[in-house]
Amino acid sequence: MKTRHAILWSWFCVMVCGSWAACFGWSHQGHILLTRLACLRIIEDPAAPKGLRDFLRQNMPHSLADCQSLAEQETVGAHPENLPQYDQGLDKWATMPDRVKLLPEGRVNIKPYGAPEYQMHYLDLEAFSGQWQYRDDLSGKPDVEKIPHDVSDPRWKRGGFVPLRVEEMYHKLAQALGGGAVAADPQAALEAAGFLAHYVEDSTQPHHATIDARSYSYLAGHVKQIPVTTQPDTLAIVLLRRIEGFDPHADIEWRLFENGDEPRATFRRQFFQDLLAEIDAQAAQRSHQPQPTAQTFDPFRWDLRTLSDSYDYLPFVGRAAQAGYATGQFDPAAFFGYRGQTHGRTMTMIQLIARQNAEAVLNVELVFRLAWEEAHRR
């Protein structure tokens, strides 16, 4: 007979498999936008290797004005494969990991992980804390420097594989680029670059770092439709069936781009302005810090640190969710306009999304540059 914990875990797996597939790290629209902006930073840098600039330009022909239109006016939706303008080059391959999740091949276990595609996009850090529980004071977060680099550790299958997947795709991209003036295998390089960008971007989404992936611990008891669980652990909260219309995970990812009506139209314009400002600010900050080289770069540990940083914003996200659902239904003005303190800053949810997106842009830029460098140092 199964133990109570085993039964709960079985239910958890069923729910994740059944519902997580509908979640997209930063939405198709977000992944396209972030990857375009990362490529532009390299393409427009005359000091970047010409072969890398040429490779990216061949696969990402868009301008900053195109990016602004995408952010402020266009709606990609759930099926970019039906829209030819988004189903080519890096636009296509940066969204492919989420698209694969919904296909039959997305349910096939991937070697060496022994898990399907949907588990490649996140890591519930609590799996390595010994507690398997999210806490508002962040005491459930483990020391990521102590997480073992061992895919056979059963906690990976429980928590997700994104740092290992980032590492895999980084090396695949370097191999496909080769050591010449142009990419040795352009198609393989394109596919690896798209997958790598996607997973790197997912790691900046706070909900991709926790078991409480929909902020239910903040909604339970604060919203009448979601009662307080009688169980003491967050696993029981996650096991609550998804109530239609309640999904803070999706609210961060795609609700901003749902349409061009107010209040979203104003928020979308503000988001893009904040995003560009955050990219500049973070890039300036990084310019004063030691940066990794291909020889020193550890993509596995680096991605774990990114997830750890993302995790720290979960209390802010949770309180924004409380504000957004205070009336019992999603209020975009209350959610995106929520203002609070986090990391010594007062910001709105739109500013937090812009901050995390800016980090994603700079992180993708970094791994593309380092993959080229890695390919040419062999």
KEKE-3310 file (N, C-alpha, C; in steps of 0.2 Angstrom, whole numbers, plus 5000, padded with zeros to 4 digits):
npx = (5004:5002:5011:5005:5013:5018:5007:5002:5013:5012:5000:5004:5013:5005:4997:5006:5011:4999:4996:5007:5012:5005:5011:5022:5039:5042:5032:5028:5029:5037:5049:5053:5055:5065:5076:5078:5082:5094:5102:5103:5111:5124:5125:5126:5137:5153:5164:5162:5164:5165:5160:5151:5142:5137:5131:5121:5114:5109:5100:5092:5084:5079:5075:5078:5066:5057:5057:5051:5038:5034:5033:5024:5013:5010:5002:5007:5002:4997:5001:5013:5017:5008:5009:5018:5027:5033:5038:5051:5069:5078:5067:5058:5065:5068:5056:5053:5056:5045:5034:5037:5033:5020:5018:5018:5031:5036:5033:5041:5054:5070:5087:5101:5092:5080:5068:5054:5051:5045:5050:5062:5063:5063:5068:5064:5069:5068:5068:5081:5083:5080:5068:5057:5048:5040:5044:5039:5049:5060:5068:5067:5075:5089:5107:5114:5127:5130:5123:5122:5132:5126:5117:5111:5106:5092:5084:5085:5075:5064:5064:5067:5076:5083:5096:5105:5101:5104:5118:5120:5115:5123:5135:5132:5129:5142:5149:5143:5145:5158:5176:5179:5178:5165:5149:5151:5141:5127:5113:5112:5118:5109:5097:5102:5106:5093:5086:5095:5094:5081:5080:5089:5082:5071:5075:5076:5063:5054:5045:5049:5058:5054:5044:5031:5024:5014:5011:5002:5002:5002:4989:4980:4968:4968:4960:4944:4940:4950:4954:4962:4974:4973:4985:5002:5012:5019:5017:5004:4997:5001:4995:4982:4969:4970:4962:4950:4955:4964:4980:4994:5007:5005:5001:5012:5019:5012:5000:5002:5004:4992:4982:4979:4972:4967:4969:4981:4988:4994:5003:5011:5018:5025:5032:5041:5049:5054:5061:5072:5079:5082:5091:5101:5106:5109:5119:5129:5132:5137:5148:5158:5161:5170:5170:5165:5176:5177:5185:5184:5170:5156:5143:5132:5133:5132:5119:5112:5114:5108:5094:5093:5094:5083:5073:5073:5064:5051:5042:5038:5032:5021:5014:5010:5001:4991:4986:4982:4971:4962:4949:4943:4944:4955:4964:4971:4976:4978:4987:4999:5001:5005:5014:5029:5041:5057:5073:5079:5073:5060:5047:5036:5026:5027:5039:5047:5045:5051:5064:5068:5067:5077:5088:5088:5090:5103:5110:5108:5115:5127:5130:5129:5140:5151:5149:5154:5167:5171:5170:5181:5192:5196)
npy = (4994:5011:5024:5039:5050:5046:5044:5058:5063:5056:5062:5075:5074:5070:5082:5092:5087:5088:5101:5110:5110:5120:5132:5145:5150:5164:5167:5164:5176:5184:5176:5177:5191:5194:5186:5192:5205:5202:5197:5208:5216:5210:5210:5223:5227:5232:5226:5213:5196:5194:5183:5178:5188:5189:5176:5177:5188:5182:5174:5182:5194:5207:5223:5236:5244:5235:5226:5235:5236:5223:5222:5232:5232:5220:5204:5188:5176:5159:5150:5152:5145:5145:5158:5164:5175:5173:5161:5157:5156:5162:5167:5156:5145:5149:5148:5135:5125:5126:5124:5111:5104:5102:5093:5075:5070:5078:5071:5061:5053:5061:5058:5062:5062:5056:5060:5070:5084:5095:5095:5101:5114:5121:5122:5117:5123:5120:5106:5102:5107:5099:5101:5103:5113:5129:5144:5160:5168:5164:5154:5141:5140:5132:5131:5135:5132:5120:5111:5096:5091:5081:5071:5059:5060:5058:5069:5078:5074:5075:5089:5096:5101:5112:5119:5109:5107:5119:5119:5108:5113:5124:5118:5111:5121:5128:5117:5116:5128:5128:5130:5139:5153:5154:5147:5130:5120:5126:5124:5116:5124:5135:5129:5124:5137:5143:5134:5135:5149:5150:5142:5148:5161:5156:5154:5166:5168:5170:5160:5149:5143:5137:5127:5132:5136:5144:5154:5150:5149:5162:5166:5157:5158:5171:5174:5171:5160:5151:5141:5140:5127:5112:5105:5105:5108:5115:5107:5102:5114:5116:5105:5109:5109:5118:5133:5139:5154:5158:5161:5166:5163:5162:5175:5183:5179:5179:5187:5201:5203:5199:5207:5222:5232:5244:5242:5237:5242:5254:5249:5240:5249:5255:5245:5242:5253:5253:5241:5243:5253:5246:5236:5244:5249:5237:5232:5242:5240:5227:5229:5234:5224:5208:5197:5181:5170:5159:5149:5149:5148:5141:5134:5127:5129:5143:5145:5140:5150:5160:5156:5156:5169:5174:5167:5175:5185:5180:5183:5196:5194:5186:5195:5204:5196:5194:5206:5207:5198:5202:5205:5193:5190:5191:5206:5216:5230:5231:5221:5222:5235:5235:5240:5239:5235:5228:5220:5231:5241:5251:5246:5243:5229:5228:5234:5225:5214:5219:5221:5207:5202:5210:5205:5192:5195:5200:5189:5179:5186:5185:5170:5167:5174:5168:5155:5155:5159:5148:5139:5143:5141:5129)
npz = (5000:4996:5004:5013:5009:4997:4989:4989:4982:4970:4965:4964:4953:4943:4942:4939:4927:4920:4920:4920:4907:4901:4904:4901:4901:4899:4891:4874:4867:4875:4876:4862:4861:4871:4866:4854:4858:4865:4855:4847:4854:4853:4839:4836:4841:4837:4842:4844:4839:4821:4815:4824:4825:4812:4811:4820:4814:4803:4807:4815:4810:4814:4820:4833:4833:4828:4839:4849:4843:4845:4859:4862:4854:4846:4846:4850:4855:4859:4849:4839:4828:4819:4814:4802:4803:4815:4815:4812:4810:4825:4832:4830:4836:4849:4855:4854:4864:4873:4864:4860:4872:4871:4861:4855:4856:4866:4877:4879:4887:4890:4887:4897:4907:4910:4910:4904:4892:4899:4912:4910:4911:4923:4941:4956:4969:4983:4983:4986:4998:5009:5015:5007:5005:5003:5010:5017:5022:5015:5020:5015:5005:4997:4999:4985:4980:4986:4979:4971:4957:4949:4939:4942:4955:4964:4968:4958:4948:4955:4957:4945:4930:4925:4926:4922:4910:4904:4904:4895:4883:4881:4878:4867:4858:4857:4851:4839:4833:4831:4826:4816:4805:4802:4807:4810:4809:4804:4806:4817:4826:4826:4832:4844:4850:4851:4860:4871:4874:4878:4890:4898:4899:4906:4918:4925:4929:4943:4948:4942:4950:4961:4972:4975:4963:4959:4967:4977:4991:4995:4991:4997:5009:5008:4997:4993:4986:4987:4999:5015:5017:5026:5028:5033:5024:5009:4998:4999:4996:4983:4978:4977:4966:4950:4950:4940:4931:4941:4942:4946:4940:4926:4925:4927:4916:4903:4903:4902:4889:4883:4877:4868:4874:4886:4904:4899:4888:4892:4902:4894:4886:4896:4902:4891:4891:4904:4903:4893:4900:4911:4906:4901:4914:4921:4913:4914:4927:4927:4919:4928:4936:4938:4924:4918:4908:4894:4898:4912:4914:4921:4917:4923:4937:4937:4932:4942:4952:4946:4947:4961:4964:4957:4965:4976:4974:4976:4987:4985:4973:4977:4985:4976:4969:4979:4979:4966:4965:4975:4974:4970:4957:4943:4942:4932:4933:4947:4949:4940:4943:4956:4970:4979:4992:4988:4989:4993:4985:4980:4970:4956:4950:4936:4934:4941:4932:4921:4926:4928:4915:4909:4915:4909:4896:4896:4901:4891:4880:4886:4887:4873:4868:4876:4872:4858:4861:4868:4858:4850:4857:4857)
capx = (5000:5006:5011:5002:5017:5019:5000:5003:5018:5009:4995:5008:5016:4999:4995:5012:5011:4993:4995:5013:5013:5002:5015:5028:5043:5041:5027:5031:5030:5043:5055:5055:5057:5071:5081:5080:5086:5101:5106:5105:5117:5130:5125:5127:5144:5158:5170:5160:5167:5161:5157:5145:5137:5134:5127:5115:5110:5106:5094:5088:5084:5074:5078:5075:5059:5053:5056:5046:5032:5032:5032:5019:5007:5008:5000:5009:4998:4999:5003:5017:5018:5003:5010:5024:5032:5037:5040:5057:5075:5078:5060:5055:5069:5068:5050:5052:5055:5038:5030:5038:5030:5013:5018:5019:5038:5037:5031:5046:5060:5076:5093:5102:5088:5075:5062:5051:5053:5042:5054:5069:5062:5063:5071:5061:5075:5067:5070:5088:5084:5078:5062:5052:5043:5042:5042:5039:5055:5065:5072:5067:5080:5096:5114:5115:5134:5131:5119:5127:5132:5125:5111:5108:5103:5085:5081:5084:5069:5059:5064:5067:5083:5085:5103:5109:5099:5107:5124:5120:5114:5129:5141:5130:5130:5149:5151:5140:5148:5165:5182:5181:5175:5158:5147:5152:5134:5123:5106:5112:5119:5103:5093:5105:5105:5086:5085:5099:5091:5074:5081:5092:5077:5066:5079:5075:5056:5054:5041:5053:5063:5050:5038:5025:5025:5008:5010:4996:5003:5000:4982:4976:4966:4967:4955:4939:4940:4956:4954:4968:4975:4974:4991:5007:5017:5017:5015:4997:4995:5002:4990:4975:4968:4970:4955:4950:4956:4968:4986:5000:5012:5004:5000:5019:5022:5009:4994:5003:5003:4985:4979:4982:4967:4969:4976:4987:4992:4999:5008:5015:5023:5029:5036:5047:5054:5058:5066:5078:5082:5085:5096:5107:5108:5112:5125:5134:5134:5141:5155:5162:5162:5173:5165:5168:5178:5175:5189:5182:5163:5153:5136:5128:5133:5130:5112:5109:5114:5102:5088:5093:5093:5076:5069:5072:5058:5045:5038:5035:5027:5016:5010:5007:4996:4986:4983:4978:4966:4959:4942:4941:4946:4961:4963:4977:4979:4981:4993:5004:5003:5007:5020:5031:5049:5061:5080:5081:5070:5053:5046:5030:5026:5029:5046:5050:5046:5056:5071:5070:5068:5083:5093:5088:5093:5110:5112:5108:5120:5133:5131:5131:5147:5155:5149:5158:5174:5173:5171:5187:5198:5197)
capy = (5000:5017:5029:5045:5055:5043:5046:5065:5064:5054:5067:5081:5073:5071:5089:5095:5085:5090:5108:5114:5111:5126:5137:5147:5154:5171:5167:5164:5183:5186:5173:5180:5198:5194:5183:5197:5210:5199:5196:5215:5219:5207:5212:5230:5228:5231:5223:5206:5192:5195:5177:5177:5194:5186:5170:5180:5192:5178:5171:5187:5200:5212:5229:5238:5246:5229:5224:5239:5234:5217:5223:5236:5232:5214:5198:5182:5171:5152:5146:5155:5141:5147:5164:5164:5180:5171:5154:5156:5158:5162:5167:5149:5140:5151:5146:5128:5121:5126:5121:5103:5101:5100:5088:5069:5069:5081:5067:5056:5054:5064:5056:5057:5064:5051:5064:5073:5091:5100:5096:5104:5122:5124:5119:5118:5123:5116:5099:5101:5110:5095:5103:5103:5118:5136:5149:5167:5171:5161:5149:5135:5140:5129:5134:5132:5130:5114:5107:5091:5091:5073:5070:5053:5061:5058:5075:5082:5072:5078:5096:5099:5100:5117:5120:5104:5108:5125:5117:5104:5117:5128:5115:5109:5127:5128:5112:5117:5134:5126:5135:5143:5160:5154:5141:5124:5117:5132:5122:5113:5130:5138:5125:5125:5144:5144:5131:5138:5156:5148:5139:5154:5165:5153:5154:5172:5169:5168:5154:5143:5142:5135:5122:5136:5139:5149:5158:5148:5150:5169:5167:5153:5161:5178:5175:5167:5154:5147:5140:5138:5120:5109:5102:5110:5109:5119:5102:5102:5119:5115:5100:5111:5109:5124:5135:5143:5161:5160:5158:5171:5161:5165:5183:5186:5177:5181:5191:5207:5203:5196:5211:5229:5236:5247:5245:5234:5246:5258:5245:5237:5254:5257:5239:5242:5258:5250:5235:5246:5256:5241:5233:5248:5249:5231:5231:5246:5237:5222:5232:5236:5217:5203:5193:5175:5169:5153:5145:5149:5148:5135:5136:5124:5133:5150:5145:5139:5156:5164:5154:5158:5176:5174:5165:5180:5190:5177:5186:5202:5192:5184:5200:5207:5191:5195:5213:5206:5194:5204:5205:5187:5189:5195:5213:5218:5236:5230:5216:5225:5241:5234:5243:5237:5235:5221:5221:5238:5245:5252:5245:5240:5223:5230:5236:5219:5210:5222:5219:5200:5202:5213:5200:5187:5198:5200:5182:5176:5189:5182:5163:5167:5176:5163:5149:5157:5159:5141:5135:5145:5140:5122)
capz = (5000:4996:5010:5012:5005:4990:4986:4988:4977:4963:4963:4962:4947:4938:4942:4935:4920:4917:4920:4919:4900:4898:4907:4897:4905:4898:4886:4867:4865:4879:4873:4856:4863:4875:4862:4849:4861:4867:4848:4844:4858:4850:4832:4835:4845:4832:4845:4844:4833:4815:4813:4828:4823:4805:4812:4823:4810:4798:4811:4819:4806:4817:4823:4840:4832:4828:4846:4852:4841:4848:4866:4864:4850:4843:4851:4847:4857:4861:4843:4835:4822:4814:4812:4798:4804:4821:4815:4808:4814:4832:4835:4831:4840:4856:4858:4852:4870:4875:4859:4860:4878:4869:4856:4858:4857:4872:4883:4879:4892:4887:4890:4902:4913:4912:4911:4898:4891:4903:4918:4908:4911:4930:4946:4963:4974:4989:4982:4988:5005:5015:5018:5001:5007:5002:5016:5015:5024:5011:5023:5012:4999:4999:4997:4978:4979:4988:4975:4968:4949:4948:4936:4945:4961:4963:4969:4951:4945:4959:4957:4938:4927:4920:4926:4919:4903:4901:4903:4889:4877:4880:4875:4860:4854:4856:4847:4832:4830:4828:4827:4810:4804:4801:4811:4807:4808:4805:4808:4824:4830:4827:4836:4851:4852:4853:4866:4876:4876:4881:4897:4902:4901:4911:4925:4928:4931:4950:4949:4939:4955:4968:4972:4975:4957:4957:4973:4981:4998:4996:4989:5001:5015:5006:4992:4996:4982:4989:5006:5019:5017:5032:5028:5035:5019:5003:4994:4999:4993:4976:4976:4976:4959:4948:4950:4933:4932:4946:4940:4946:4936:4920:4926:4926:4909:4897:4904:4900:4881:4882:4872:4868:4877:4893:4905:4897:4883:4895:4905:4889:4885:4902:4902:4887:4893:4909:4901:4890:4905:4916:4902:4902:4921:4923:4909:4917:4933:4925:4917:4934:4939:4934:4920:4916:4902:4892:4902:4919:4915:4923:4915:4928:4944:4935:4931:4949:4955:4943:4950:4968:4964:4955:4971:4982:4973:4977:4992:4981:4968:4981:4988:4970:4968:4983:4977:4960:4966:4981:4972:4968:4950:4941:4941:4929:4936:4954:4949:4937:4946:4963:4972:4986:4993:4988:4988:4995:4980:4979:4963:4954:4947:4929:4935:4942:4926:4917:4929:4927:4908:4907:4917:4904:4890:4897:4902:4884:4877:4889:4885:4866:4867:4878:4867:4853:4863:4869:4851:4846:4861:4857)
cpx = (5004:5006:5007:5006:5018:5012:5000:5007:5015:5004:4999:5011:5010:4997:5000:5011:5005:4993:5001:5014:5010:5006:5021:5032:5042:5036:5031:5033:5037:5049:5058:5058:5064:5077:5083:5084:5093:5105:5108:5111:5124:5131:5128:5134:5149:5164:5168:5163:5162:5157:5151:5140:5134:5129:5120:5111:5106:5100:5090:5088:5081:5078:5075:5068:5055:5052:5051:5039:5029:5030:5026:5013:5005:5006:5002:5004:5001:5002:5007:5018:5013:5004:5017:5029:5036:5039:5046:5063:5075:5071:5057:5059:5069:5061:5049:5052:5048:5033:5031:5034:5023:5012:5019:5026:5040:5036:5036:5052:5066:5082:5098:5097:5083:5069:5060:5053:5051:5047:5061:5069:5062:5067:5067:5066:5074:5068:5077:5089:5083:5072:5056:5046:5045:5040:5043:5046:5061:5069:5072:5072:5087:5102:5115:5122:5135:5127:5123:5126:5132:5118:5107:5105:5096:5081:5080:5077:5063:5058:5064:5075:5086:5093:5107:5107:5103:5115:5125:5120:5120:5134:5139:5131:5138:5152:5149:5143:5155:5170:5183:5177:5168:5155:5148:5146:5129:5116:5107:5114:5113:5098:5096:5105:5098:5085:5089:5096:5085:5076:5084:5087:5072:5069:5078:5068:5056:5050:5044:5058:5060:5045:5031:5025:5019:5006:5003:4996:5002:4992:4978:4974:4965:4962:4950:4938:4945:4957:4961:4969:4976:4981:4997:5012:5015:5015:5008:4994:4995:4997:4983:4974:4967:4963:4955:4950:4961:4975:4991:5006:5011:5003:5007:5021:5019:5003:4996:5002:4996:4982:4982:4977:4970:4966:4982:4991:4997:5004:5013:5020:5028:5034:5042:5052:5058:5063:5072:5082:5086:5091:5102:5110:5112:5119:5130:5136:5139:5148:5160:5164:5166:5168:5169:5171:5176:5179:5187:5174:5161:5145:5131:5128:5131:5122:5109:5109:5109:5096:5088:5092:5085:5071:5068:5066:5051:5040:5034:5030:5020:5011:5006:5001:4990:4982:4979:4972:4961:4951:4939:4941:4952:4960:4970:4980:4982:4987:4999:5006:5005:5013:5022:5039:5051:5068:5082:5078:5063:5051:5039:5031:5029:5037:5050:5051:5051:5063:5073:5071:5075:5089:5094:5091:5101:5113:5113:5114:5127:5135:5132:5138:5152:5155:5154:5165:5176:5174:5178:5193:5200:5203)
cpy = (5006:5021:5035:5050:5052:5045:5053:5066:5062:5059:5073:5080:5073:5078:5093:5093:5087:5097:5112:5115:5117:5132:5139:5152:5161:5172:5167:5171:5186:5183:5176:5187:5198:5191:5189:5203:5208:5199:5203:5218:5216:5210:5219:5232:5227:5227:5215:5203:5193:5189:5176:5182:5191:5181:5173:5184:5188:5175:5175:5193:5207:5218:5231:5241:5240:5226:5228:5237:5228:5218:5227:5235:5225:5209:5192:5176:5164:5148:5150:5151:5142:5154:5164:5169:5178:5164:5153:5159:5158:5163:5160:5145:5142:5149:5138:5124:5121:5123:5113:5100:5099:5095:5081:5068:5073:5077:5061:5058:5056:5061:5062:5058:5059:5055:5068:5081:5096:5100:5099:5112:5125:5120:5121:5118:5120:5109:5097:5105:5105:5096:5102:5107:5125:5140:5156:5171:5168:5156:5142:5134:5137:5133:5131:5130:5123:5109:5102:5091:5084:5072:5064:5054:5062:5064:5080:5080:5074:5086:5100:5100:5106:5119:5115:5105:5114:5123:5113:5108:5122:5125:5112:5115:5128:5123:5113:5123:5132:5131:5139:5150:5160:5148:5135:5120:5122:5130:5120:5119:5134:5135:5125:5132:5145:5141:5134:5145:5154:5146:5145:5159:5163:5154:5161:5173:5166:5161:5148:5140:5139:5130:5126:5140:5144:5153:5156:5149:5157:5170:5163:5157:5169:5180:5169:5160:5149:5146:5139:5130:5118:5106:5107:5112:5112:5113:5102:5108:5119:5110:5102:5112:5117:5127:5140:5151:5163:5157:5164:5169:5163:5172:5186:5185:5180:5186:5198:5208:5200:5200:5218:5234:5239:5242:5242:5238:5251:5254:5242:5243:5255:5251:5240:5247:5256:5245:5238:5249:5251:5237:5237:5249:5243:5230:5236:5243:5231:5224:5233:5229:5212:5198:5186:5174:5161:5148:5144:5148:5141:5136:5133:5128:5140:5150:5144:5146:5161:5162:5156:5165:5177:5172:5171:5185:5187:5180:5192:5200:5189:5189:5204:5203:5192:5201:5211:5202:5196:5204:5198:5185:5193:5202:5216:5225:5235:5225:5220:5232:5241:5237:5241:5237:5228:5223:5228:5243:5245:5251:5243:5233:5223:5231:5229:5214:5212:5220:5212:5199:5204:5208:5194:5189:5197:5193:5178:5179:5185:5175:5163:5169:5171:5157:5150:5156:5152:5137:5137:5144:5133:5120)
cpz = (5000:5002:5008:5008:4998:4986:4984:4982:4970:4961:4961:4955:4942:4937:4938:4928:4916:4916:4918:4911:4897:4900:4902:4901:4905:4893:4879:4865:4869:4877:4867:4857:4866:4870:4857:4852:4863:4860:4846:4848:4855:4843:4831:4839:4840:4835:4845:4838:4827:4814:4818:4826:4816:4806:4815:4819:4805:4801:4815:4815:4808:4820:4830:4839:4831:4835:4850:4850:4844:4855:4867:4860:4848:4849:4847:4849:4858:4855:4838:4828:4817:4812:4808:4801:4811:4821:4810:4812:4821:4835:4835:4836:4848:4859:4857:4859:4873:4871:4859:4866:4876:4864:4859:4860:4864:4878:4883:4883:4888:4891:4891:4908:4915:4913:4905:4898:4896:4910:4916:4910:4918:4935:4953:4968:4980:4989:4986:4995:5011:5018:5013:5003:5006:5008:5014:5017:5020:5014:5020:5006:5001:4997:4990:4977:4982:4984:4971:4960:4947:4945:4939:4952:4960:4964:4963:4948:4949:4958:4950:4936:4924:4921:4922:4911:4900:4900:4896:4883:4876:4876:4868:4856:4852:4851:4840:4829:4827:4829:4821:4810:4804:4805:4807:4805:4809:4808:4815:4828:4831:4832:4843:4854:4855:4859:4872:4879:4880:4889:4901:4904:4906:4918:4928:4930:4938:4951:4946:4944:4961:4967:4972:4969:4954:4963:4977:4988:5000:4995:4994:5008:5014:5001:4993:4992:4983:4996:5009:5019:5024:5033:5029:5030:5013:4998:4993:4996:4985:4973:4975:4968:4956:4947:4944:4935:4937:4944:4940:4941:4929:4920:4924:4918:4903:4897:4902:4893:4879:4876:4872:4870:4884:4898:4903:4892:4886:4899:4900:4887:4890:4903:4898:4888:4899:4908:4898:4896:4910:4912:4903:4909:4923:4919:4912:4923:4932:4923:4922:4938:4935:4931:4918:4909:4900:4896:4909:4920:4916:4922:4920:4934:4942:4935:4938:4953:4952:4946:4957:4968:4962:4961:4976:4980:4974:4982:4989:4976:4971:4983:4982:4968:4972:4981:4970:4960:4972:4980:4971:4961:4948:4939:4938:4932:4943:4954:4946:4940:4954:4965:4979:4986:4992:4986:4989:4990:4981:4972:4962:4951:4940:4929:4937:4936:4922:4919:4927:4920:4906:4909:4912:4898:4890:4898:4895:4880:4880:4886:4877:4865:4870:4874:4861:4855:4865:4863:4848:4851:4861:4853)
residu = (MET:LYS:THR:ARG:HIS:ALA:ILE:LEU:TRP:SER:TRP:PHE:CYS:VAL:MET:VAL:CYS:GLY:SER:TRP:ALA:ALA:CYS:PHE:GLY:TRP:SER:HIS:GLN:GLY:HIS:ILE:LEU:LEU:THR:ARG:LEU:ALA:CYS:LEU:ARG:ILE:ILE:GLU:ASP:PRO:ALA:ALA:PRO:LYS:GLY:LEU:ARG:ASP:PHE:LEU:ARG:GLN:ASN:MET:PRO:HIS:SER:LEU:ALA:ASP:CYS:GLN:SER:LEU:ALA:GLU:GLN:GLU:THR:VAL:GLY:ALA:HIS:PRO:GLU:ASN:LEU:PRO:GLN:TYR:ASP:GLN:GLY:LEU:ASP:LYS:TRP:ALA:THR:MET:PRO:ASP:ARG:VAL:LYS:LEU:LEU:PRO:GLU:GLY:ARG:VAL:ASN:ILE:LYS:PRO:TYR:GLY:ALA:PRO:GLU:TYR:GLN:MET:HIS:TYR:LEU:ASP:LEU:GLU:ALA:PHE:SER:GLY:GLN:TRP:GLN:TYR:ARG:ASP:ASP:LEU:SER:GLY:LYS:PRO:ASP:VAL:GLU:LYS:ILE:PRO:HIS:ASP:VAL:SER:ASP:PRO:ARG:TRP:LYS:ARG:GLY:GLY:PHE:VAL:PRO:LEU:ARG:VAL:GLU:GLU:MET:TYR:HIS:LYS:LEU:ALA:GLN:ALA:LEU:GLY:GLY:GLY:ALA:VAL:ALA:ALA:ASP:PRO:GLN:ALA:ALA:LEU:GLU:ALA:ALA:GLY:PHE:LEU:ALA:HIS:TYR:VAL:GLU:ASP:SER:THR:GLN:PRO:HIS:HIS:ALA:THR:ILE:ASP:ALA:ARG:SER:TYR:SER:TYR:LEU:ALA:GLY:HIS:VAL:LYS:GLN:ILE:PRO:VAL:THR:THR:GLN:PRO:ASP:THR:LEU:ALA:ILE:VAL:LEU:LEU:ARG:ARG:ILE:GLU:GLY:PHE:ASP:PRO:HIS:ALA:ASP:ILE:GLU:TRP:ARG:LEU:PHE:GLU:ASN:GLY:ASP:GLU:PRO:ARG:ALA:THR:PHE:ARG:ARG:GLN:PHE:PHE:GLN:ASP:LEU:LEU:ALA:GLU:ILE:ASP:ALA:GLN:ALA:ALA:GLN:ARG:SER:HIS:GLN:PRO:GLN:PRO:THR:ALA:GLN:THR:PHE:ASP:PRO:PHE:ARG:TRP:ASP:LEU:ARG:THR:LEU:SER:ASP:SER:TYR:ASP:TYR:LEU:PRO:PHE:VAL:GLY:ARG:ALA:ALA:GLN:ALA:GLY:TYR:ALA:THR:GLY:GLN:PHE:ASP:PRO:ALA:ALA:PHE:PHE:GLY:TYR:ARG:GLY:GLN:THR:HIS:GLY:ARG:THR:MET:THR:MET:ILE:GLN:LEU:ILE:ALA:ARG:GLN:ASN:ALA:GLU:ALA:VAL:LEU:ASN:VAL:GLU:LEU:VAL:PHE:ARG:LEU:ALA:TRP:GLU:GLU:ALA:HIS:ARG:ARG)
# end
